[in-house]
Amino acid sequence: MSKVCEICGKSTVAGNRIQHKHSVGWRYKAPKTKREFKPNLRKIEVLVNGSDTPVKMTVCMKCYKKLKGEQEEN
């Protein structure tokens, strides 16, 4: 399963984990290690273009909330 939202394309992003210690020896350079930020994904069934059969999609929570809001309006 890919870690990508099928609607907006949000995917895994790389960044740094910074260890902040507030002592004299650590004052100038905090150690950094690589880490990943993963999207919060959910598998849902969606009716696409008014079709009768639902299609399974992997979407992030931001897109899920938008779809849920549109469903409640109708």
DSSP file (Angstrom, degrees, kcal/mol; ACC not computed):
  #  RESIDUE AA STRUCTURE BP1 BP2  ACC     N-H-->O    O-->H-N    N-H-->O    O-->H-N    TCO  KAPPA ALPHA  PHI   PSI    X-CA   Y-CA   Z-CA
    1    1 A M              0   0    0      0, 0.0     2,-0.2     0, 0.0     0, 0.0   0.000 360.0 360.0 360.0 127.7    0.0    0.0    0.0
    2    2 A S        -     0   0    0      2,-0.1     2,-1.1     1,-0.1     9,-0.0  -0.529 360.0-129.8 -81.8 148.9    1.5    3.4   -1.0
    3    3 A K  S    S+     0   0    0     -2,-0.2     9,-0.4     2,-0.1     2,-0.4  -0.422  70.1 112.5 -94.2  57.9    1.5    6.2    1.5
    4    4 A V        -     0   0    0     -2,-1.1     2,-0.4     7,-0.2     7,-0.2  -0.996  68.3-123.5-134.3 135.2   -0.1    8.7   -0.9
    5    5 A C     >  -     0   0    0      5,-2.3     4,-1.2    -2,-0.4    54,-0.2  -0.628  17.7-147.5 -73.3 130.4   -3.4   10.5   -0.8
    6    6 A E  T  4 S+     0   0    0     52,-3.0    53,-0.1    -2,-0.4    -1,-0.1   0.618  92.1  44.6 -78.1 -11.5   -5.2    9.7   -4.1
    7    7 A I  T  4 S+     0   0    0     51,-0.3    -1,-0.1     3,-0.1    52,-0.1   0.897 130.3  13.7 -95.4 -54.8   -7.0   13.1   -4.1
    8    8 A C  T  4 S-     0   0    0      2,-0.1    -2,-0.1    52,-0.0    51,-0.1   0.615  93.7-122.9-102.0 -13.1   -4.4   15.7   -3.1
    9    9 A G     <  +     0   0    0     -4,-1.2     2,-0.1     1,-0.2    -3,-0.1   0.634  47.0 166.0  83.3  13.5   -1.2   13.7   -3.5
   10   10 A K        +     0   0    0     -6,-0.1    -5,-2.3     1,-0.0    -1,-0.2  -0.438  12.6 163.6 -64.3 134.3    0.1   14.2    0.0
   11   11 A S        -     0   0    0     -7,-0.2    -7,-0.2    -2,-0.1     2,-0.1  -0.751  41.4 -50.9-141.6-174.6    2.9   11.8    0.8
   12   12 A T        -     0   0    0     -9,-0.4     2,-0.4    -2,-0.2    26,-0.2  -0.395  50.7-163.8 -66.9 138.2    5.8   11.0    3.1
   13   13 A V  E     -A   37   0A   0     24,-2.2    24,-3.3    -2,-0.1     2,-0.2  -0.970  12.4-131.0-126.6 140.2    8.2   14.0    3.7
   14   14 A A  E     +A   36   0A   0     -2,-0.4     2,-0.2    22,-0.2    22,-0.2  -0.627  37.4 147.0 -90.7 149.2   11.7   13.8    5.3
   15   15 A G  E     -A   35   0A   0     20,-2.4    20,-2.0    -2,-0.2     2,-0.4  -0.834  41.7 -82.2-157.1-165.5   12.8   16.1    8.0
   16   16 A N  E     -A   34   0A   0     -2,-0.2     2,-0.6    18,-0.2    18,-0.2  -0.921  18.4-144.4-118.2 141.1   15.1   16.3   11.1
   17   17 A R  E     -A   33   0A   0     16,-3.5    16,-1.8    -2,-0.4     2,-0.5  -0.926  25.3-158.6 -97.0 118.2   14.5   15.2   14.7
   18   18 A I  E     -A   32   0A   0     -2,-0.6     2,-0.8    14,-0.2    14,-0.2  -0.876   7.4-149.9-106.2 125.3   16.2   17.8   16.8
   19   19 A Q        -     0   0    0     12,-2.1     2,-0.7    -2,-0.5    -2,-0.0  -0.835  13.6-159.2 -95.4 111.1   17.3   16.9   20.4
   20   20 A H        +     0   0    0     -2,-0.8     2,-0.4    10,-0.1     7,-0.1  -0.815  15.9 172.3 -96.3 113.5   17.1   20.1   22.5
   21   21 A K        -     0   0    0     -2,-0.7     2,-0.9     5,-0.2    -2,-0.0  -0.973  25.2-146.6-117.4 136.1   19.2   19.9   25.7
   22   22 A H        +     0   0    0     -2,-0.4     2,-0.3     3,-0.0    -2,-0.0  -0.494  57.5 109.9-104.3  63.8   19.6   23.1   27.7
   23   23 A S  S >  S-     0   0    0     -2,-0.9     3,-0.6     1,-0.1     4,-0.4  -0.824  79.6-100.0-129.0 172.4   23.1   22.6   29.1
   24   24 A V  G >  S+     0   0    0     -2,-0.3     3,-1.1     1,-0.2     4,-0.3   0.889 116.9  50.3 -62.3 -44.9   26.4   24.3   28.4
   25   25 A G  G 3  S+     0   0    0      1,-0.2     3,-0.3     2,-0.1     4,-0.3   0.734 112.9  46.8 -69.3 -22.6   27.9   21.7   26.1
   26   26 A W  G <  S+     0   0    0     -3,-0.6    -1,-0.2     1,-0.2    -5,-0.2   0.385  82.1 102.9 -97.5   2.3   24.8   21.6   23.9
   27   27 A R  S <  S+     0   0    0     -3,-1.1     3,-0.2    -4,-0.4    -1,-0.2   0.843  85.6  33.3 -60.0 -39.9   24.3   25.3   23.5
   28   28 A Y  S    S+     0   0    0     -4,-0.3     2,-0.4    -3,-0.3    -1,-0.2   0.806 124.3  26.7 -93.8 -30.2   25.7   25.9   20.0
   29   29 A K        -     0   0    0     -4,-0.3    -1,-0.2     2,-0.0    -2,-0.1  -0.882  63.4-160.1-141.5 105.8   24.8   22.7   18.1
   30   30 A A        -     0   0    0     -2,-0.4   -10,-0.1    -3,-0.2     2,-0.1  -0.659  34.4-107.9 -80.8 137.9   21.9   20.4   18.8
   31   31 A P        -     0   0    0      0, 0.0   -12,-2.1     0, 0.0     2,-0.4  -0.423  36.0-160.5 -68.7 139.7   22.2   16.9   17.4
   32   32 A K  E     -A   18   0A   0    -14,-0.2     2,-0.3    -2,-0.1   -14,-0.2  -0.960  10.7-176.3-123.6 138.2   19.9   16.2   14.4
   33   33 A T  E     -A   17   0A   0    -16,-1.8   -16,-3.5    -2,-0.4     2,-0.1  -0.957  33.5-101.6-128.5 152.4   18.8   12.8   13.0
   34   34 A K  E     +A   16   0A   0     -2,-0.3     2,-0.3   -18,-0.2   -18,-0.2  -0.398  44.9 166.9 -71.9 146.8   16.7   12.1   10.0
   35   35 A R  E     -A   15   0A   0    -20,-2.0   -20,-2.4    -2,-0.1     2,-0.4  -0.932  28.1-119.0-149.4 172.1   13.0   11.2   10.4
   36   36 A E  E     -A   14   0A   0     -2,-0.3     2,-0.6   -22,-0.2   -22,-0.2  -0.945   6.9-149.6-121.1 139.7    9.9   10.9    8.3
   37   37 A F  E     -A   13   0A   0    -24,-3.3   -24,-2.2    -2,-0.4   -26,-0.0  -0.943  23.7-163.1-103.0 115.1    6.6   12.7    8.5
   38   38 A K        -     0   0    0     -2,-0.6   -26,-0.1   -26,-0.2     2,-0.1  -0.795  18.0-115.6-103.4 141.8    3.9   10.3    7.3
   39   39 A P        -     0   0    0      0, 0.0     2,-1.1     0, 0.0   -27,-0.1  -0.387  26.5-113.5 -72.8 152.2    0.4   11.4    6.3
   40   40 A N        -     0   0    0     -2,-0.1    21,-1.3     2,-0.0     2,-0.2  -0.750  48.4-174.9 -85.9  98.6   -2.7   10.3    8.3
   41   41 A L  E     -B   60   0B   0     -2,-1.1     2,-0.3    19,-0.2    19,-0.2  -0.631  15.7-174.2-103.5 155.9   -4.4    8.1    5.7
   42   42 A R  E     -B   59   0B   0     17,-2.3    17,-2.6    -2,-0.2     2,-0.5  -0.993  23.0-129.7-146.9 138.4   -7.7    6.3    5.7
   43   43 A K  E     +B   58   0B   0     -2,-0.3     2,-0.3    15,-0.2    15,-0.2  -0.807  39.4 164.2 -91.3 125.6   -9.3    3.9    3.2
   44   44 A I  E     -B   57   0B   0     13,-2.6    13,-2.9    -2,-0.5     2,-0.5  -0.890  38.1-117.7-135.1 165.0  -12.9    4.8    2.3
   45   45 A E  E     -B   56   0B   0     -2,-0.3     2,-0.4    11,-0.2    11,-0.2  -0.929  35.4-175.5-105.8 128.8  -15.5    4.1   -0.4
   46   46 A V  E     -B   55   0B   0      9,-2.7     9,-3.0    -2,-0.5     2,-0.7  -0.953  28.2-129.4-127.7 141.0  -16.5    7.0   -2.5
   47   47 A L        -     0   0    0     -2,-0.4     2,-0.5     7,-0.2     3,-0.4  -0.828  31.7-153.0 -86.7 116.5  -19.1    7.4   -5.3
   48   48 A V    >   -     0   0    0     -2,-0.7     3,-1.5     5,-0.5     5,-0.1  -0.805  66.5 -14.1 -99.0 128.0  -17.2    9.1   -8.1
   49   49 A N  T 3  S-     0   0    0     -2,-0.5    -1,-0.2     1,-0.3    -2,-0.0   0.819 123.2 -60.3  54.0  37.9  -19.0   11.2  -10.7
   50   50 A G  T 3  S+     0   0    0     -3,-0.4    -1,-0.3     1,-0.2    -2,-0.1   0.707  91.2 155.8  70.1  20.4  -22.4   10.0   -9.5
   51   51 A S    <   -     0   0    0     -3,-1.5    -1,-0.2     2,-0.1    -2,-0.0  -0.338  47.9-128.6 -76.6 164.0  -21.8    6.4  -10.3
   52   52 A D  S    S+     0   0    0     -5,-0.1    -1,-0.1     2,-0.1    -2,-0.0   0.794  88.2  69.3 -83.6 -29.5  -23.7    3.6   -8.6
   53   53 A T  S    S-     0   0    0     -5,-0.1    -5,-0.5     1,-0.0     2,-0.1  -0.777  82.6-127.6 -95.5 131.2  -20.7    1.5   -7.5
   54   54 A P        -     0   0    0      0, 0.0     2,-0.4     0, 0.0    -7,-0.2  -0.459  16.6-143.5 -75.4 148.9  -18.4    2.9   -4.8
   55   55 A V  E     -B   46   0B   0     -9,-3.0    -9,-2.7    -2,-0.1     2,-0.4  -0.937  15.3-124.6-112.5 132.6  -14.7    3.0   -5.5
   56   56 A K  E     +B   45   0B   0     -2,-0.4     2,-0.3   -11,-0.2   -11,-0.2  -0.639  37.8 174.5 -78.1 129.4  -12.1    2.3   -2.7
   57   57 A M  E     -B   44   0B   0    -13,-2.9   -13,-2.6    -2,-0.4     2,-0.6  -0.954  32.2-132.2-133.7 152.4   -9.7    5.2   -2.3
   58   58 A T  E     +B   43   0B   0     -2,-0.3   -52,-3.0   -15,-0.2     2,-0.3  -0.936  38.8 171.4-103.0 117.5   -6.9    6.1    0.2
   59   59 A V  E     -B   42   0B   0    -17,-2.6   -17,-2.3    -2,-0.6     2,-0.1  -0.906  32.2-116.7-128.8 153.9   -7.3    9.7    1.3
   60   60 A C  E  >  -B   41   0B   0     -2,-0.3     4,-2.3   -19,-0.2   -19,-0.2  -0.379  37.9-104.9 -80.6 167.8   -5.7   11.9    4.0
   61   61 A M  H  > S+     0   0    0    -21,-1.3     4,-2.3     1,-0.2     5,-0.2   0.806 118.5  58.3 -68.6 -29.0   -7.8   13.2    6.8
   62   62 A K  H  > S+     0   0    0      2,-0.2     4,-1.6     1,-0.2    -1,-0.2   0.933 111.8  40.9 -64.8 -44.8   -8.0   16.7    5.4
   63   63 A C  H  > S+     0   0    0      2,-0.2     4,-2.6     1,-0.2    -2,-0.2   0.859 112.4  56.6 -69.7 -35.9   -9.6   15.4    2.2
   64   64 A Y  H  X S+     0   0    0     -4,-2.3     4,-2.5     1,-0.2    -2,-0.2   0.912 107.2  48.3 -61.4 -43.2  -11.8   13.0    4.2
   65   65 A K  H  X S+     0   0    0     -4,-2.3     4,-2.2     2,-0.2    -1,-0.2   0.878 111.1  50.9 -65.8 -37.9  -13.2   15.9    6.2
   66   66 A K  H  X S+     0   0    0     -4,-1.6     4,-2.1     2,-0.2    -2,-0.2   0.934 112.4  46.0 -63.8 -45.9  -13.9   17.8    3.0
   67   67 A L  H  X S+     0   0    0     -4,-2.6     4,-2.0     1,-0.2    -2,-0.2   0.895 112.2  51.1 -63.2 -40.6  -15.7   14.8    1.5
   68   68 A K  H  X S+     0   0    0     -4,-2.5     4,-1.9     1,-0.2    -1,-0.2   0.886 109.8  50.3 -64.5 -39.1  -17.7   14.2    4.7
   69   69 A G  H  X S+     0   0    0     -4,-2.2     4,-1.4     1,-0.2    -2,-0.2   0.882 110.0  49.7 -66.1 -39.0  -18.7   17.9    4.7
   70   70 A E  H  X S+     0   0    0     -4,-2.1     4,-1.3     1,-0.2    -1,-0.2   0.862 109.4  52.7 -66.7 -35.8  -19.9   17.7    1.1
   71   71 A Q  H  < S+     0   0    0     -4,-2.0    -2,-0.2     1,-0.2    -1,-0.2   0.893 107.3  51.2 -66.5 -40.1  -21.9   14.6    1.9
   72   72 A E  H  < S+     0   0    0     -4,-1.9    -1,-0.2     1,-0.2    -2,-0.2   0.814 106.0  55.7 -68.7 -30.3  -23.7   16.2    4.8
   73   73 A E  H  <        0   0    0     -4,-1.4    -1,-0.2     1,-0.2    -2,-0.2   0.854 360.0 360.0 -69.1 -34.4  -24.7   19.2    2.7
   74   74 A N     <        0   0    0     -4,-1.3    -1,-0.2    -3,-0.2    -2,-0.2   0.466 360.0 360.0 -81.1 360.0  -26.4   17.0    0.1
